[in-house]
Amino acid sequence: MSRGKRGKGSLPALPAGEFAAAAVEAGGEGKREAIAWLMAAVTLADGGDQDALKQVKAAFDAVPRLWETFFPTLRDTAEASMLDAMLGRDRQLAAREATRRQLDRLRAELAGENPTPLERLLVERVALCWLASMHTDAVLAQQTAAGCSAAVAEYHQRRAEGAQRRFLAAAKMLATVRRLGLPAVQLNVAEKQINVAR
């Protein structure tokens, strides 16, 4: 893999076209070098190197969806933060994996076949709100069992009720969007047209 002019820091400039060719290569030294180059570029960009950031952007433009391969989505970040709050960071790893699988199954069941982009967003919202509701319910039960004060119990009760409201609101919005997006079927009954939602 040829090297271009070195920019700021220690990162060698790499043309986006060359990166794309190496990144899609089926194995081999070229692909490994491309990935190592990208990781170095990301490290420099995260440190404030604007030249490195430009090269990272060029790599993302050259290889569609590359950023999704190397970086967590906002959904993943939110889910990880909630699981950290529930189970602790780097603790209860088996329970964490089981919860992730439960969320994935819930998303798949809610999404169904061929969901629209808006439906996918709402499915994510419903799933995360459901997880938050389960968490606040569990905390409320734990605090009550531990004999917390009335003030603490009331605080956790309000949190649980708020989480439940957010979950129900998200579920209602998903149902509304699906209902509004369904095509109508026109029936002729006794010479009268009747529109029936499918």
C-alpha positions as CSV (number, residue, x, y, z in Angstrom):
1,M,0.0,0.0,0.0
2,S,1.5,3.3,-1.1
3,R,1.9,6.1,1.4
4,G,1.2,9.8,0.8
5,K,2.4,12.9,2.4
6,R,2.4,12.8,6.1
7,G,0.0,15.2,7.7
8,K,-0.2,16.5,11.3
9,G,0.9,14.0,13.9
10,S,2.2,10.6,12.8
11,L,-0.6,9.6,10.5
12,P,0.4,9.1,6.8
13,A,-2.1,10.5,4.3
14,L,-3.9,7.7,2.5
15,P,-6.1,8.4,-0.5
16,A,-9.7,7.5,0.1
17,G,-9.8,5.4,-3.1
18,E,-6.9,3.3,-1.9
19,F,-8.5,2.9,1.5
20,A,-11.7,1.7,-0.1
21,A,-9.9,-0.9,-2.2
22,A,-8.0,-2.2,0.8
23,A,-11.1,-2.2,3.1
24,V,-13.2,-4.4,0.8
25,E,-10.3,-6.7,0.0
26,A,-11.1,-10.3,1.2
27,G,-8.4,-10.6,3.9
28,G,-4.7,-10.0,3.3
29,E,-2.2,-7.5,4.5
30,G,-3.8,-4.6,2.6
31,K,-7.0,-4.9,4.7
32,R,-5.1,-5.2,7.9
33,E,-3.1,-2.1,7.1
34,A,-6.2,-0.1,6.1
35,I,-7.9,-1.0,9.4
36,A,-4.7,-0.1,11.4
37,W,-4.5,3.2,9.5
38,L,-8.2,4.0,10.3
39,M,-7.7,3.3,14.0
40,A,-4.7,5.6,14.1
41,A,-6.6,8.3,12.2
42,V,-9.6,8.0,14.7
43,T,-7.2,8.3,17.7
44,L,-5.7,11.5,16.3
45,A,-9.1,12.9,15.3
46,D,-10.5,12.2,18.8
47,G,-7.5,14.2,20.1
48,G,-8.5,17.2,18.1
49,D,-6.4,16.7,14.9
50,Q,-8.4,18.3,12.2
51,D,-6.2,16.9,9.4
52,A,-6.8,13.4,10.7
53,L,-10.6,14.1,11.0
54,K,-10.6,15.1,7.3
55,Q,-9.1,11.7,6.4
56,V,-11.5,9.8,8.6
57,K,-14.4,11.6,6.8
58,A,-12.9,10.7,3.4
59,A,-12.6,7.0,4.5
60,F,-16.2,7.0,5.6
61,D,-17.3,8.5,2.3
62,A,-15.2,6.0,0.4
63,V,-16.6,2.9,2.2
64,P,-20.4,3.2,2.9
65,R,-21.5,2.1,6.3
66,L,-17.9,1.8,7.5
67,W,-18.6,4.0,10.5
68,E,-21.3,1.6,11.7
69,T,-18.7,-1.2,11.7
70,F,-16.3,0.6,13.9
71,F,-18.4,2.8,16.1
72,P,-21.5,2.1,18.3
73,T,-24.8,3.6,17.2
74,L,-26.7,6.0,19.5
75,R,-29.0,3.1,20.3
76,D,-26.1,1.0,21.4
77,T,-24.7,3.8,23.5
78,A,-28.1,4.3,25.2
79,E,-28.6,0.6,25.7
80,A,-25.1,0.2,27.2
81,S,-25.6,3.1,29.6
82,M,-28.9,1.6,30.8
83,L,-27.4,-1.8,31.3
84,D,-24.5,-0.3,33.2
85,A,-27.0,1.4,35.5
86,M,-28.9,-1.9,36.0
87,L,-26.1,-4.4,36.2
88,G,-22.9,-2.4,36.7
89,R,-20.1,-1.8,34.2
90,D,-18.2,-5.0,33.3
91,R,-20.3,-7.0,35.9
92,Q,-22.9,-9.7,35.6
93,L,-21.9,-10.3,32.1
94,A,-24.1,-13.3,31.6
95,A,-27.2,-11.4,32.8
96,R,-26.1,-8.5,30.6
97,E,-26.0,-10.8,27.5
98,A,-29.3,-12.4,28.4
99,T,-30.9,-8.9,28.7
100,R,-29.5,-7.8,25.3
101,R,-30.9,-10.9,23.7
102,Q,-34.3,-10.3,25.3
103,L,-34.2,-6.7,23.9
104,D,-33.3,-8.0,20.4
105,R,-36.1,-10.4,20.5
106,L,-38.6,-7.7,21.6
107,R,-37.4,-5.4,18.8
108,A,-37.8,-8.2,16.2
109,E,-41.3,-9.0,17.4
110,L,-42.3,-5.3,17.4
111,A,-40.8,-4.5,14.1
112,G,-42.3,-7.4,12.2
113,E,-41.6,-7.6,8.4
114,N,-40.5,-4.6,6.4
115,P,-40.9,-1.8,9.0
116,T,-40.7,1.7,7.8
117,P,-37.7,3.9,9.0
118,L,-40.1,5.7,11.4
119,E,-41.4,2.4,12.7
120,R,-37.8,1.2,13.3
121,L,-37.1,4.4,15.4
122,L,-40.3,3.9,17.4
123,V,-39.5,0.2,18.0
124,E,-36.1,1.2,19.4
125,R,-37.9,3.8,21.7
126,V,-40.4,1.3,22.9
127,A,-37.7,-1.3,23.7
128,L,-35.5,1.2,25.6
129,C,-38.5,2.6,27.5
130,W,-39.6,-0.9,28.4
131,L,-36.1,-1.6,29.8
132,A,-36.1,1.6,31.8
133,S,-39.6,0.8,33.2
134,M,-38.4,-2.7,34.2
135,H,-35.3,-1.2,35.9
136,T,-37.2,1.4,37.9
137,D,-39.8,-1.2,39.0
138,A,-37.0,-3.4,40.2
139,V,-35.3,-0.6,42.1
140,L,-38.6,0.4,43.7
141,A,-39.1,-3.2,44.9
142,Q,-35.5,-3.5,46.2
143,Q,-35.7,-0.2,48.1
144,T,-39.1,-1.1,49.6
145,A,-37.8,-4.5,50.7
146,A,-34.8,-2.9,52.3
147,G,-37.1,-0.8,54.5
148,C,-36.4,2.6,52.9
149,S,-38.0,5.8,54.3
150,A,-41.3,7.0,53.0
151,A,-39.6,9.9,51.2
152,V,-37.2,7.5,49.4
153,A,-40.1,5.2,48.5
154,E,-42.1,8.1,47.1
155,Y,-39.1,9.2,45.0
156,H,-38.7,5.8,43.4
157,Q,-42.4,5.4,43.0
158,R,-42.4,8.6,40.9
159,R,-39.5,7.4,38.9
160,A,-41.3,4.1,38.1
161,E,-44.5,5.9,37.2
162,G,-42.6,8.3,34.9
163,A,-40.9,5.4,33.2
164,Q,-44.2,3.6,32.7
165,R,-45.8,6.7,31.2
166,R,-42.9,7.0,28.7
167,F,-43.2,3.4,27.8
168,L,-46.9,3.6,27.2
169,A,-46.5,6.8,25.2
170,A,-43.9,5.2,23.0
171,A,-46.1,2.1,22.5
172,K,-49.1,4.3,21.7
173,M,-47.2,6.3,19.1
174,L,-45.9,3.2,17.4
175,A,-49.5,1.8,17.2
176,T,-50.8,5.2,15.9
177,V,-48.1,5.4,13.2
178,R,-48.9,1.9,12.0
179,R,-52.6,2.6,12.0
180,L,-52.3,5.8,10.0
181,G,-49.9,4.2,7.6
182,L,-52.0,1.2,6.7
183,P,-53.8,1.4,3.3
184,A,-57.6,1.4,3.2
185,V,-59.6,-1.2,1.4
186,Q,-62.7,0.0,-0.5
187,L,-65.8,-2.2,-0.3
188,N,-69.0,-1.8,-2.2
189,V,-72.0,-2.7,0.0
190,A,-75.5,-2.1,-1.2
191,E,-74.2,0.4,-3.7
192,K,-72.4,2.3,-0.9
193,Q,-68.6,2.7,-0.7
194,I,-67.1,1.8,2.7
195,N,-63.4,2.3,3.4
196,V,-62.1,-0.2,5.8
197,A,-58.5,0.0,7.2
198,R,-56.6,-3.2,6.5
